[in-house]
Amino acid sequence: MWTDEAKREAVALLERGDASVDLIAAELGVTSKTLRDWKAQFEQEERDTPMTAEERRQLARLRKENERLRMECEILKKAATFFARHRS
């Protein structure tokens, strides 16, 4: 069973646009329809729940920070792979 947090992370992968819906769904072990349904569900929740201006600013800041952290993580993974190959 998928938690809302895990579903949101899956949808965030989709929204990054780095891979197709089918590829992301296959990697996560769900159907493409399920992934699209999760995206639609969260979009509907956002439309149904108005945010204050401060909440929108905070959300934008957190999204930028999240993207920066993901990029840093990818860089670290690549560096670790590089150094593991060139060890000794």
ABEGO torsion letter per residue (X at the ends): XBBAAAAAAAAAAAAAGABBAAAAAAAAGBBAAAAAAAAAAAAAAAAABBBBAAAAAAAAAAAAAAAAAAAAAAAAAAAAAAAAAABX
